[in-house]
C-alpha cells in the first residue's frame, strides 16, 4: 500500500510535504488508474484561466495570494447576503445559521491550509489528498494530466470519485441483456489540482474545492471505497501462496480479518482477492489453458526424464483430447501396491466438462494411494482403451490382479480388450444405488444376499431364478436381465476366487474426488485441476510418511493368549494390518475343535463356538512338507472363516469339495476302522 508522506512547515510558516524514503509515485510518471480518457469523465471546463494560462503555461505559476484574496471576498459576500435575505429569523434559525457559519469557517480554514501546502512530487500530493478523503468519507481518482512543450508533466488534477457523469450510450438497454450497473457519479465538483514550480522544484496547490453534493461515507464504510483499498506486496504474495495451496478465497479473507482484528483494517475486500487471483490466472494461461497444462507437464518431464511419465493426444483440430501423467512416486507405489486398481471417472471438475480419471489403490497402511491420473475429452471405448494401454505402458506392462470400476459399458468393453485376464468387479455402491431405484423395497435384502453372499455358481443360478420369478415385473424385467448378463462382474459367487483386498467399491477413488471437489468446480481451468491434484497428492503422501513413522517407532501390545504370534506379527505387519489379525486371533480364541477325523493324507476338523455348539464348521486340510506349520496356518484360516460363517464348500470351492468328499469316502472303504465310533 502507498506510504504516507510526512508534512511540516517551511521558513515562511507554510505547510509542505517532506519526501519519504520510498516515493510511491514519480512526478514524471504519467501512468495512473485514470490517466486515460474515460467514457465516464464528462466534466465541466476548468475555471483556472481567469487567474493564469492553465497547464499550457510553462513560465508562469498561479498567483496564490490573488486566488486566496478573491476567494475570501466571495466567501464574505456570500455570508453577508445570507444574513440579509431574511431579517425576521427566529431563535432556532439563528442557531442553525451559527452552526452553518462555524462549518463554513472550518471549511475556510481547511482551504487556506491546503492552498498553502507544497509537495515534493505529485505522488505525495495524491497521498495527502487520499488521506484527506479518508478522514472526510469519500474516495478520489486521478484525472488525465497535461504536459508542457518539453513533455514534462506540469499539473495533475485529483477528483472526487463521484465527479462527472456517465455517457448516455452507457445508460440505455439497447443492445444489452444484462441490467445496467448503478450510477456512481453525480457531477461532484470537489477536486484538488497541483502544479509544478520548476524554479523551486516543488508542487503547489493551484486549486482546491472541498464542497460535495452527495452524502459522505460513515467511518466503517470508508475502507470499502476504491481509493482506500490497496493490496500491498506482502499481502499479494501471501494471497497467491495460500491460493496455490488450495485455500479458498473467502477463507483467505477470513484469515486477514482475524489477523488485523477487523475488516476495516485489512485494506482490501473479498472482491479484491478474487480479482487478484483471476488476473494471475489469466497471465498464467495467456497462451491457452491446455497449452499451459501441457507446458507444466513438459517442464516436469525435463526435470525428471527417467521416472516422470507423461503422454497426451490431440484431436484433428489440434485441441487437447486426452492427457495422462504419473510421477516417480506413483510408479513406485504401483510396483509395491498395484495388485488392486480402482478406476473411475468424475465430472464437473473443470469448465470444459472433461472427465477426471484417477487410478488409485491401497497401500500397506490400508490408505489410499494414487498410481496415476488422466483427463479425457469423452468416455468412449476407444478413449478408455488408449488410457488403459498408456497406464500399462507407464508401469512396464505389469498388470494388476484385480480392477474395480463402475458399470459404464464403454469402460467394461475397454477392460475386456486390454485387461482380459484380470478379475474385474463392479462397484457395489453403484449397484446398491441402482437396485434401490429399480427394485421393490421388499426385495432389496434378498438381492443383497445375491450380491454379497458367496455360494457355488450352480447354487447362485438357482437362487437367481427364484428371485427373478418372484420379483419380475414390467418395470424391473429389463434391469434384471441386464444385471444377469453382468453377473460375473458383481455376484460374490463368481468373484470368490478374486483378490480385492477387502474392497468392493470404488470408494478410494471417490475419496480423492471429494478432496478435489473442495477446491474445484465447473468453472475451474485444467491448470487449476493439475495444481490442486498435486496438492491432494502431497497430503496423501504426508499421511503415508506419518503412518510409516508410527509403524517404525511404535509397537502394538499383545492382548490375546497367542502372545508369541502377536509379538511376531507386530514386528512384520503395519499397525493397520496387525489389528485385523489381532481381531481374528481374538475370535479364534472363542472357537474350539469339537471333533477330528483322520484320513489318508489329510485331516478333517469339526470346529464350533465354545459357548454355542449349535453352529459347526468342517475344515479339511492336507499336510505339506512342514505339517506343523501347515496345521497352524489352517487353524488360523479355519477360525477366521468360521467367524464369518462361510461353509466348507464355499471355502475350498465346490469342485474341490466334491473331489475331497469322494476321496474321503473311498478312504473309509479302504480303512473301515478310521472314523468308526
KEMI-368229 format. One line per 4 residues: number of its first residue (from 0); their letters; for each residue x, y, z of C-alpha. Coordinates in nm, 2 decimals. Last residue first. Layout:
NUM = A = X/Y/Z  ...;
This chain:
676 = XXXX = -1.72/-9.47/1.69  -1.57/-9.55/1.35  -1.37/-9.27/1.18  -1.09/-9.49/1.07;
672 = XXXX = -1.16/-9.85/1.11  -1.31/-9.90/0.77  -0.98/-9.84/0.60  -1.03/-9.89/0.23;
668 = XXXX = -1.40/-9.80/0.23  -1.32/-9.50/0.45  -1.06/-9.39/0.21  -1.31/-9.41/-0.08;
664 = XXXX = -1.55/-9.19/0.11  -1.27/-8.94/0.18  -1.17/-8.93/-0.18  -1.52/-8.86/-0.29;
660 = XXXX = -1.55/-8.58/-0.03  -1.22/-8.44/-0.14  -1.33/-8.43/-0.50  -1.67/-8.27/-0.42;
656 = XXXX = -1.50/-8.00/-0.21  -1.25/-7.93/-0.48  -1.53/-7.89/-0.73  -1.75/-7.68/-0.50;
652 = XXXX = -1.47/-7.44/-0.39  -1.24/-7.46/-0.09  -1.41/-7.21/0.14  -1.76/-7.21/-0.01;
648 = XXXX = -1.79/-7.59/0.04  -1.66/-7.56/0.39  -1.93/-7.31/0.47  -1.86/-6.95/0.55;
644 = XXXX = -1.99/-6.83/0.88  -1.77/-6.52/0.91  -1.63/-6.65/1.24  -1.57/-6.98/1.07;
640 = XXXX = -1.35/-6.82/0.80  -1.12/-6.67/1.06  -1.11/-6.98/1.27  -1.03/-7.21/0.97;
636 = XXXX = -0.77/-6.98/0.84  -0.59/-6.97/1.17  -0.62/-7.35/1.21  -0.50/-7.40/0.85;
632 = XXXX = -0.19/-7.19/0.93  -0.12/-7.39/1.24  -0.15/-7.72/1.05  0.07/-7.60/0.77;
628 = XXXX = 0.34/-7.51/1.01  0.32/-7.85/1.19  0.30/-8.05/0.87  0.61/-7.89/0.71;
624 = XXXX = 0.63/-8.06/0.37  0.26/-8.01/0.33  -0.03/-8.18/0.52  -0.37/-8.18/0.36;
620 = XXXX = -0.66/-7.98/0.50  -1.03/-8.03/0.57  -1.23/-7.78/0.78  -1.58/-7.87/0.89;
616 = XXXX = -1.79/-7.60/1.07  -2.04/-7.64/1.35  -2.31/-7.40/1.46  -2.53/-7.51/1.75;
612 = XXXX = -2.24/-7.57/1.98  -2.26/-7.22/2.13  -2.04/-7.10/2.42  -1.72/-7.25/2.29;
608 = XXXX = -1.80/-7.19/1.93  -1.76/-7.49/1.69  -1.50/-7.66/1.48  -1.51/-8.00/1.32;
604 = XXXX = -1.17/-8.08/1.19  -1.10/-8.30/0.89  -0.75/-8.44/0.84  -0.55/-8.52/0.53;
600 = XXXX = -0.30/-8.76/0.37  -0.52/-9.07/0.42  -0.79/-8.98/0.67  -0.82/-8.85/1.02;
596 = XXXX = -1.14/-8.71/1.16  -1.11/-8.46/1.45  -1.40/-8.35/1.67  -1.52/-8.04/1.86;
592 = XXXX = -1.21/-7.82/1.79  -1.27/-7.50/1.98  -1.35/-7.14/1.90  -1.36/-6.82/2.11;
588 = XXXX = -0.98/-6.79/2.10  -1.01/-6.77/1.72  -1.22/-6.46/1.76  -0.94/-6.28/1.95;
584 = XXXX = -0.69/-6.41/1.69  -0.91/-6.26/1.41  -0.92/-5.92/1.59  -0.54/-5.94/1.63;
580 = XXXX = -0.50/-6.01/1.26  -0.70/-5.70/1.17  -0.51/-5.50/1.43  -0.18/-5.61/1.27;
576 = XXXX = -0.29/-5.49/0.92  -0.34/-5.13/1.03  -0.05/-5.14/1.27  0.19/-5.24/0.99;
572 = XXXX = 0.30/-5.60/0.99  0.64/-5.76/1.04  0.72/-5.67/1.40  0.37/-5.67/1.54;
568 = XXXX = 0.31/-6.01/1.37  0.60/-6.16/1.57  0.46/-6.03/1.90  0.11/-6.14/1.81;
564 = XXXX = 0.21/-6.50/1.73  0.42/-6.52/2.05  0.14/-6.38/2.26  -0.15/-6.61/2.14;
560 = XXXX = -0.35/-6.56/2.46  -0.48/-6.23/2.33  -0.39/-5.87/2.42  -0.04/-5.81/2.27;
556 = XXXX = 0.07/-5.45/2.25  0.11/-5.25/1.93  0.47/-5.14/1.85  0.57/-4.78/1.80;
552 = XXXX = 0.86/-4.60/1.63  0.86/-4.79/1.30  0.49/-4.81/1.24  0.43/-4.45/1.36;
548 = XXXX = 0.69/-4.32/1.12  0.55/-4.51/0.83  0.20/-4.38/0.92  0.34/-4.02/0.92;
544 = XXXX = 0.50/-4.08/0.58  0.18/-4.21/0.44  -0.01/-3.91/0.57  0.23/-3.67/0.40;
540 = XXXX = 0.20/-3.88/0.09  -0.18/-3.83/0.09  -0.14/-3.46/0.16  0.11/-3.41/-0.13;
536 = XXXX = -0.12/-3.60/-0.36  -0.40/-3.36/-0.28  -0.18/-3.06/-0.35  -0.08/-3.22/-0.68;
532 = XXXX = -0.44/-3.25/-0.78  -0.50/-2.89/-0.68  -0.23/-2.78/-0.93  -0.35/-3.00/-1.21;
528 = XXXX = -0.71/-2.91/-1.17  -0.63/-2.54/-1.16  -0.43/-2.58/-1.48  -0.73/-2.75/-1.64;
524 = XXXX = -0.94/-2.45/-1.56  -1.21/-2.41/-1.30  -1.57/-2.31/-1.36  -1.73/-2.65/-1.31;
520 = XXXX = -1.59/-2.67/-0.96  -1.26/-2.73/-0.79  -1.12/-2.67/-0.44  -1.33/-2.90/-0.22;
516 = XXXX = -1.42/-3.11/-0.52  -1.06/-3.23/-0.52  -1.09/-3.39/-0.18  -1.42/-3.55/-0.29;
512 = XXXX = -1.25/-3.69/-0.59  -0.98/-3.85/-0.38  -1.24/-4.01/-0.16  -1.44/-4.12/-0.46;
508 = XXXX = -1.14/-4.31/-0.59  -1.10/-4.50/-0.27  -1.47/-4.55/-0.25  -1.46/-4.75/-0.58;
504 = XXXX = -1.65/-5.04/-0.43  -1.60/-5.40/-0.31  -1.26/-5.37/-0.14  -1.14/-5.64/0.10;
500 = XXXX = -0.80/-5.67/-0.06  -0.96/-5.75/-0.40  -0.81/-6.09/-0.49  -1.06/-6.29/-0.70;
496 = XXXX = -1.16/-6.66/-0.63  -1.49/-6.55/-0.46  -1.58/-6.33/-0.76  -1.84/-6.56/-0.93;
492 = XXXX = -2.03/-6.64/-0.61  -1.99/-6.28/-0.49  -2.20/-6.16/-0.78  -2.08/-5.83/-0.93;
488 = XXXX = -1.88/-5.88/-1.25  -1.98/-6.24/-1.33  -2.34/-6.14/-1.30  -2.32/-5.89/-1.59;
484 = XXXX = -2.57/-6.07/-1.81  -2.79/-6.11/-1.51  -2.78/-5.74/-1.43  -2.91/-5.66/-1.78;
480 = XXXX = -3.19/-5.91/-1.75  -3.28/-5.77/-1.41  -3.29/-5.41/-1.54  -3.51/-5.51/-1.83;
476 = XXXX = -3.75/-5.70/-1.61  -3.79/-5.44/-1.34  -4.08/-5.22/-1.47  -4.27/-5.50/-1.65;
472 = XXXX = -4.24/-5.71/-1.33  -4.00/-5.98/-1.21  -3.99/-6.01/-0.83  -4.07/-6.38/-0.76;
468 = XXXX = -3.96/-6.53/-1.09  -3.63/-6.34/-1.08  -3.56/-6.43/-0.72  -3.62/-6.80/-0.78;
464 = XXXX = -3.41/-6.80/-1.09  -3.13/-6.61/-0.91  -3.13/-6.86/-0.62  -3.10/-7.15/-0.86;
460 = XXXX = -2.82/-6.98/-1.06  -2.64/-6.89/-0.74  -2.65/-7.25/-0.62  -2.49/-7.36/-0.95;
456 = XXXX = -2.22/-7.10/-0.91  -2.14/-7.22/-0.56  -2.21/-6.98/-0.28  -2.08/-6.64/-0.19;
452 = XXXX = -2.31/-6.40/-0.01  -2.26/-6.03/-0.11  -2.46/-5.96/-0.42  -2.71/-6.25/-0.42;
448 = XXXX = -2.77/-6.18/-0.05  -2.81/-5.81/-0.13  -3.09/-5.91/-0.38  -3.28/-6.07/-0.10;
444 = XXXX = -3.24/-5.77/0.12  -3.36/-5.54/-0.15  -3.68/-5.73/-0.24  -3.91/-5.55/0.00;
440 = XXXX = -3.81/-5.21/-0.14  -3.92/-5.30/-0.49  -3.64/-5.29/-0.74  -3.53/-5.03/-0.99;
436 = XXXX = -3.42/-4.72/-0.80  -3.30/-4.91/-0.49  -3.12/-5.15/-0.72  -2.93/-4.87/-0.89;
432 = XXXX = -2.79/-4.72/-0.56  -2.69/-5.06/-0.43  -2.52/-5.14/-0.77  -2.33/-4.81/-0.76;
428 = XXXX = -2.21/-4.89/-0.41  -2.11/-5.24/-0.51  -1.86/-5.11/-0.77  -1.83/-5.36/-1.05;
424 = XXXX = -1.55/-5.62/-1.03  -1.30/-5.73/-1.29  -1.05/-6.01/-1.23  -0.77/-5.96/-1.48;
420 = XXXX = -0.72/-6.19/-1.79  -0.89/-5.96/-2.04  -0.70/-5.65/-1.93  -0.68/-5.46/-2.26;
416 = XXXX = -0.98/-5.56/-2.46  -1.20/-5.68/-2.17  -1.11/-5.36/-1.98  -1.22/-5.15/-2.28;
412 = XXXX = -1.55/-5.33/-2.30  -1.62/-5.26/-1.93  -1.52/-4.90/-1.97  -1.76/-4.85/-2.26;
408 = XXXX = -2.04/-5.01/-2.07  -2.01/-4.79/-1.76  -2.09/-5.01/-1.46  -1.84/-4.85/-1.21;
404 = XXXX = -1.49/-4.98/-1.18  -1.28/-5.22/-0.97  -0.97/-5.40/-1.10  -0.80/-5.72/-0.99;
400 = XXXX = -0.46/-5.88/-1.03  -0.29/-5.58/-1.17  -0.10/-5.59/-1.49  0.27/-5.50/-1.52;
396 = XXXX = 0.32/-5.37/-1.88  0.62/-5.15/-1.77  0.41/-4.93/-1.54  0.38/-4.62/-1.77;
392 = XXXX = 0.30/-4.85/-2.07  0.02/-5.02/-1.87  -0.13/-4.68/-1.79  -0.10/-4.58/-2.16;
388 = XXXX = -0.28/-4.90/-2.27  -0.55/-4.83/-2.01  -0.60/-4.47/-2.14  -0.59/-4.57/-2.51;
384 = XXXX = -0.85/-4.84/-2.45  -1.06/-4.59/-2.24  -1.06/-4.34/-2.53  -1.15/-4.60/-2.78;
380 = XXXX = -1.44/-4.73/-2.57  -1.59/-4.38/-2.55  -1.59/-4.16/-2.24  -1.51/-3.83/-2.38;
376 = XXXX = -1.24/-3.55/-2.36  -1.01/-3.72/-2.12  -0.81/-3.60/-1.82  -0.58/-3.86/-1.66;
372 = XXXX = -0.42/-3.95/-1.33  -0.17/-4.21/-1.20  -0.10/-4.46/-0.93  -0.25/-4.28/-0.63;
368 = XXXX = -0.25/-4.42/-0.28  -0.55/-4.45/-0.04  -0.48/-4.60/0.30  -0.47/-4.96/0.41;
364 = XXXX = -0.14/-4.89/0.58  0.04/-5.12/0.33  -0.10/-4.91/0.04  -0.45/-4.93/-0.12;
360 = XXXX = -0.53/-4.84/-0.48  -0.59/-4.54/-0.71  -0.61/-4.46/-1.08  -0.76/-4.12/-1.12;
356 = XXXX = -0.99/-4.02/-1.41  -1.11/-3.66/-1.45  -1.39/-3.62/-1.71  -1.37/-3.31/-1.94;
352 = XXXX = -1.67/-3.08/-1.87  -1.48/-2.79/-2.02  -1.51/-2.56/-1.72  -1.34/-2.81/-1.49;
348 = XXXX = -1.41/-3.07/-1.23  -1.78/-3.11/-1.30  -1.75/-3.49/-1.37  -1.58/-3.80/-1.23;
344 = XXXX = -1.42/-4.11/-1.37  -1.33/-4.44/-1.20  -1.05/-4.70/-1.19  -0.97/-4.87/-0.86;
340 = XXXX = -0.66/-5.08/-0.90  -0.58/-5.40/-0.70  -0.24/-5.57/-0.70  -0.07/-5.24/-0.76;
336 = XXXX = 0.07/-5.20/-0.41  0.45/-5.22/-0.44  0.51/-5.17/-0.82  0.22/-4.93/-0.82;
332 = XXXX = 0.37/-4.73/-0.54  0.70/-4.70/-0.73  0.51/-4.56/-1.04  0.32/-4.31/-0.82;
328 = XXXX = 0.65/-4.20/-0.66  0.81/-4.14/-0.99  0.53/-3.92/-1.12  0.22/-4.01/-1.32;
324 = XXXX = 0.06/-3.84/-1.62  -0.22/-3.90/-1.87  -0.37/-3.65/-2.11  -0.66/-3.69/-2.36;
320 = XXXX = -0.83/-3.48/-2.62  -0.63/-3.15/-2.62  -0.73/-2.94/-2.93  -0.53/-2.95/-3.25;
316 = XXXX = -0.84/-2.96/-3.48  -0.79/-3.33/-3.56  -0.78/-3.42/-3.19  -0.48/-3.40/-2.97;
312 = XXXX = -0.33/-3.68/-2.76  -0.13/-3.67/-2.44  0.15/-3.86/-2.27  0.35/-3.81/-1.95;
308 = XXXX = 0.57/-4.03/-1.73  0.81/-3.89/-1.47  1.08/-4.15/-1.40  1.37/-4.11/-1.64;
304 = XXXX = 1.32/-3.75/-1.76  1.28/-3.60/-1.41  1.34/-3.22/-1.45  1.26/-3.23/-1.82;
300 = XXXX = 0.94/-3.43/-1.76  0.83/-3.17/-1.50  0.88/-2.90/-1.76  0.68/-3.10/-2.01;
296 = XXXX = 0.40/-3.14/-1.77  0.37/-2.77/-1.70  0.38/-2.70/-2.07  0.09/-2.94/-2.13;
292 = XXXX = -0.11/-2.75/-1.87  -0.02/-2.42/-2.02  -0.11/-2.54/-2.37  -0.45/-2.67/-2.24;
288 = XXXX = -0.53/-2.34/-2.08  -0.42/-2.12/-2.36  -0.12/-1.89/-2.42  -0.24/-1.64/-2.16;
284 = XXXX = -0.30/-1.93/-1.92  -0.07/-1.80/-1.64  -0.15/-1.43/-1.70  -0.52/-1.51/-1.69;
280 = XXXX = -0.46/-1.70/-1.36  -0.28/-1.40/-1.21  -0.57/-1.17/-1.30  -0.82/-1.41/-1.16;
276 = XXXX = -0.63/-1.44/-0.83  -0.61/-1.06/-0.80  -0.98/-1.02/-0.88  -1.09/-1.28/-0.63;
272 = XXXX = -0.88/-1.12/-0.36  -1.00/-0.77/-0.44  -1.36/-0.90/-0.43  -1.31/-1.01/-0.07;
268 = XXXX = -1.22/-0.66/0.05  -0.89/-0.48/0.10  -0.70/-0.25/0.34  -0.73/-0.51/0.62;
264 = XXXX = -0.81/-0.26/0.89  -1.18/-0.22/0.80  -1.24/-0.59/0.82  -1.15/-0.61/1.18;
260 = XXXX = -0.88/-0.76/1.41  -0.59/-0.75/1.17  -0.51/-1.12/1.19  -0.87/-1.25/1.21;
256 = XXXX = -0.97/-1.02/0.92  -0.68/-1.14/0.72  -0.76/-1.51/0.78  -1.12/-1.45/0.70;
252 = XXXX = -1.01/-1.31/0.37  -0.81/-1.62/0.29  -1.11/-1.83/0.39  -1.32/-1.65/0.13;
248 = XXXX = -1.05/-1.72/-0.13  -1.04/-2.09/-0.07  -0.71/-2.25/0.04  -0.57/-2.49/-0.22;
244 = XXXX = -0.20/-2.43/-0.16  -0.19/-2.21/-0.47  -0.45/-1.98/-0.31  -0.25/-1.96/0.01;
240 = XXXX = 0.07/-1.86/-0.19  -0.11/-1.61/-0.41  -0.27/-1.44/-0.10  0.06/-1.42/0.08;
236 = XXXX = 0.25/-1.28/-0.21  -0.02/-1.01/-0.26  -0.03/-0.93/0.11  0.34/-0.87/0.11;
232 = XXXX = 0.33/-0.66/-0.20  0.05/-0.45/-0.06  -0.31/-0.48/-0.18  -0.48/-0.14/-0.19;
228 = XXXX = -0.83/-0.03/-0.09  -0.87/0.33/0.02  -0.91/0.46/-0.34  -1.20/0.23/-0.41;
224 = XXXX = -1.42/0.28/-0.11  -1.48/-0.01/0.12  -1.25/0.11/0.40  -1.46/0.43/0.42;
220 = XXXX = -1.77/0.23/0.53  -1.69/0.20/0.90  -1.62/0.57/0.92  -1.95/0.65/0.75;
216 = XXXX = -1.95/0.75/0.39  -2.03/1.11/0.29  -2.36/1.21/0.13  -2.35/1.38/-0.21;
212 = XXXX = -2.31/1.73/-0.35  -1.95/1.78/-0.22  -1.77/2.11/-0.15  -1.40/2.06/-0.09;
208 = XXXX = -1.26/2.26/-0.38  -0.89/2.32/-0.41  -0.70/2.48/-0.69  -0.33/2.56/-0.77;
204 = XXXX = -0.18/2.35/-0.49  0.19/2.36/-0.51  0.44/2.10/-0.65  0.81/2.16/-0.58;
200 = XXXX = 1.13/2.21/-0.78  1.18/2.57/-0.66  1.22/2.71/-1.01  1.02/2.44/-1.18;
196 = XXXX = 0.70/2.51/-0.98  0.49/2.21/-1.07  0.11/2.24/-1.04  -0.14/2.07/-0.82;
192 = XXXX = -0.52/2.04/-0.86  -0.75/1.93/-0.59  -1.11/1.83/-0.65  -1.47/1.85/-0.53;
188 = XXXX = -1.72/1.94/-0.81  -1.95/1.64/-0.77  -2.12/1.58/-1.10  -2.33/1.28/-0.97;
184 = XXXX = -2.12/0.97/-1.05  -2.19/0.62/-0.91  -2.48/0.51/-1.13  -2.59/0.15/-1.07;
180 = XXXX = -2.48/-0.10/-1.33  -2.71/-0.17/-1.61  -2.91/-0.49/-1.64  -2.76/-0.76/-1.86;
176 = XXXX = -2.91/-0.82/-2.20  -2.78/-0.52/-2.39  -2.84/-0.40/-2.75  -3.04/-0.10/-2.63;
172 = XXXX = -3.06/-0.11/-2.25  -2.95/0.25/-2.22  -2.73/0.42/-1.96  -2.39/0.35/-2.13;
168 = XXXX = -2.47/0.54/-2.45  -2.57/0.84/-2.25  -2.22/0.89/-2.11  -2.18/0.85/-1.73;
164 = XXXX = -2.15/1.18/-1.55  -1.86/1.37/-1.39  -1.73/1.36/-1.03  -1.82/1.08/-0.80;
160 = XXXX = -1.47/0.96/-0.74  -1.38/1.31/-0.61  -1.11/1.44/-0.84  -0.73/1.47/-0.84;
156 = XXXX = -0.59/1.71/-1.11  -0.23/1.69/-1.23  0.00/1.97/-1.34  0.31/2.04/-1.55;
152 = XXXX = 0.40/1.68/-1.66  0.72/1.71/-1.87  0.68/1.66/-2.24  0.91/1.95/-2.33;
148 = XXXX = 0.61/2.16/-2.46  0.43/2.13/-2.13  0.22/1.85/-2.02  -0.14/1.79/-1.91;
144 = XXXX = -0.25/1.50/-1.69  -0.57/1.29/-1.71  -0.78/1.27/-1.40  -0.68/1.07/-1.09;
140 = XXXX = -0.94/0.92/-0.85  -1.07/1.00/-0.51  -1.29/0.84/-0.25  -1.51/1.00/0.02;
136 = XXXX = -1.56/0.99/0.39  -1.40/1.30/0.54  -1.10/1.14/0.70  -1.04/0.90/0.41;
132 = XXXX = -1.07/1.19/0.16  -0.80/1.39/0.34  -0.58/1.08/0.34  -0.64/1.05/-0.03;
128 = XXXX = -0.55/1.42/-0.08  -0.22/1.38/0.11  -0.12/1.06/-0.07  -0.20/1.21/-0.41;
124 = XXXX = 0.01/1.52/-0.33  0.30/1.30/-0.23  0.27/1.12/-0.56  0.26/1.45/-0.74;
120 = XXXX = 0.61/1.51/-0.60  0.79/1.72/-0.34  0.48/1.87/-0.22  0.37/2.23/-0.12;
116 = XXXX = 0.09/2.34/0.11  -0.05/2.70/0.13  -0.37/2.61/-0.06  -0.44/2.32/0.18;
112 = XXXX = -0.42/2.53/0.49  -0.62/2.81/0.34  -0.90/2.57/0.23  -0.91/2.39/0.57;
108 = XXXX = -0.95/2.72/0.75  -1.23/2.82/0.51  -1.40/2.48/0.56  -1.39/2.54/0.93;
104 = XXXX = -1.54/2.88/0.89  -1.81/2.74/0.67  -1.89/2.49/0.93  -1.90/2.75/1.20;
100 = XXXX = -2.12/2.97/0.99  -2.36/2.68/0.94  -2.37/2.61/1.31  -2.44/2.98/1.37;
96 = XXXX = -2.71/2.98/1.10  -2.88/2.68/1.26  -2.87/2.86/1.59  -3.03/3.17/1.43;
92 = XXXX = -3.30/2.96/1.27  -3.39/2.83/1.61  -3.41/3.18/1.76  -3.64/3.32/1.49;
88 = XXXX = -3.55/3.48/1.16  -3.72/3.81/1.06  -3.43/3.97/0.87  -3.45/3.72/0.59;
84 = XXXX = -3.20/3.77/0.30  -2.96/4.00/0.49  -2.77/3.73/0.67  -2.73/3.51/0.35;
80 = XXXX = -2.60/3.80/0.15  -2.34/3.89/0.41  -2.22/3.52/0.42  -2.20/3.51/0.04;
76 = XXXX = -2.01/3.84/0.03  -1.76/3.71/0.28  -1.70/3.39/0.07  -1.65/3.60/-0.25;
72 = XXXX = -1.40/3.83/-0.08  -1.21/3.53/0.06  -1.20/3.36/-0.28  -1.06/3.67/-0.44;
68 = XXXX = -0.79/3.71/-0.18  -0.69/3.35/-0.18  -0.66/3.34/-0.56  -0.46/3.67/-0.56;
64 = XXXX = -0.23/3.54/-0.29  -0.18/3.20/-0.48  -0.06/3.37/-0.80  -0.06/3.06/-1.02;
60 = XXXX = 0.27/2.99/-1.20  0.40/3.14/-1.52  0.69/3.00/-1.73  0.55/2.69/-1.90;
56 = XXXX = 0.19/2.78/-1.95  -0.01/2.50/-2.11  -0.14/2.39/-1.77  -0.35/2.70/-1.72;
52 = XXXX = -0.29/3.05/-1.86  -0.34/3.20/-1.52  -0.60/3.36/-1.29  -0.91/3.37/-1.52;
48 = XXXX = -0.79/3.05/-1.70  -0.85/2.84/-1.39  -1.22/2.77/-1.44  -1.18/2.42/-1.58;
44 = XXXX = -1.45/2.30/-1.81  -1.74/2.09/-1.67  -1.67/1.72/-1.66  -1.77/1.43/-1.88;
40 = XXXX = -1.54/1.16/-1.75  -1.74/0.84/-1.76  -1.63/0.74/-2.10  -1.28/0.75/-1.97;
36 = XXXX = -0.98/0.95/-2.10  -0.67/0.77/-2.00  -0.48/0.86/-1.68  -0.75/0.71/-1.46;
32 = XXXX = -0.56/0.45/-1.25  -0.23/0.62/-1.32  0.06/0.63/-1.56  0.21/0.97/-1.63;
28 = XXXX = 0.53/0.90/-1.44  0.73/1.22/-1.44  0.64/1.31/-1.08  0.72/0.95/-0.97;
24 = XXXX = 0.46/0.78/-0.75  0.51/0.58/-0.43  0.81/0.76/-0.30  1.01/0.53/-0.08;
20 = XXXX = 1.22/0.72/0.17  0.96/0.99/0.20  0.99/1.35/0.07  0.88/1.62/0.31;
16 = XXXX = 0.54/1.77/0.25  0.48/2.14/0.29  0.28/2.37/0.51  0.36/2.74/0.52;
12 = XXXX = 0.53/2.93/0.80  0.76/3.11/0.56  1.06/2.90/0.68  0.88/2.58/0.58;
8 = XXXX = 0.63/2.39/0.79  0.58/2.01/0.81  0.41/1.70/0.65  0.53/1.35/0.64;
4 = XXXX = 0.43/1.14/0.34  0.21/0.83/0.36  0.32/0.50/0.21  0.11/0.35/-0.06;
0 = X = 0.00/0.00/0.00;
